[in-house]
Amino acid sequence: MVVLFRVSKLATAIVLAAFAAVWTLHPWMTGGTSPFAEVNGADGLELTVAEGSATATGAIFRFENATDREWQFGQEYWIEKLEDGEWKEIKSLRARAFDALSYLLAPHSVREEVYSFSDSYGRLTSGEYRLVKELLRERSGGWESHYIAAEFAVE
């Protein structure tokens, strides 16, 4: 029984080490063409990256609302990579889950948020990327939705 326990412990250690190597060195793949036909089409809404903050594992993003209306957004985001002049979605390393929280973006305000990509994507390789977010506002009869994106480079 002791031998079986040692083999099981060794097998577990090997699996965990292999998983860690894949997690940090995962040669993630891009998927198809971006599903976001239009981004940054809403007047007065802008998403940018705080200067010098973009790394292979995260960045600080700056939301700007220059409109007279309140907008909101959740935790969900998408990362895409520019390949051959076309934005391609990046496949996540695992299924992603987000809390159903809503963050408010008041009229004529700026808000900064820190996003960590490593949990979902590992370390991004060098290249041009963009983070896409959905912004919503309540209207009579439903919701208005716009997608905004901020481009950034990873060295």
C-alpha positions, 0 to 999 in steps of 0.5 A: 500500500505504501508503494501505491501511495508513492506512485500515486503521489509521484504521478500527481506531481508529474501531472501538476508539473506538466499542467504548470508548464502548459499553463505558463508556456501554452502556445495558445491559438487564435480562433476565427475572425473576430465576432465583433463586426463593429467596435468603437462606434459609439460617440463619446465612449472610449477605451484606452490602455494606460501608458506603459501598463501593458504586459504579457499578463495584464494591463490597466484600461481607461474607460472614458464616458464623454456622454450625458448618459450613464453606462455600465459594464461587467467583468467579461472581456475578450482578447484578440490578436492582429494577424495578417491585418485581421483581428482573430479571437484568442481561445482561452486556456479554460472555461471562463466565469465572471461574477455578475457585477455591474460597474457604473460609468457616470456621465462625463467621467473616467474610470480605470480598471486593472485586467489580468489575462494570465488566468484565462490566457496564460502569458501573451506572446509578442504582438498586437492585441486588443481588449474588447468590452461591452458597454450597456445603458438602459433605454425605454423598452430595453438596453442599448449595447456597444462594444469598445476596444483598446489596442496594445502591444506586447513586446 
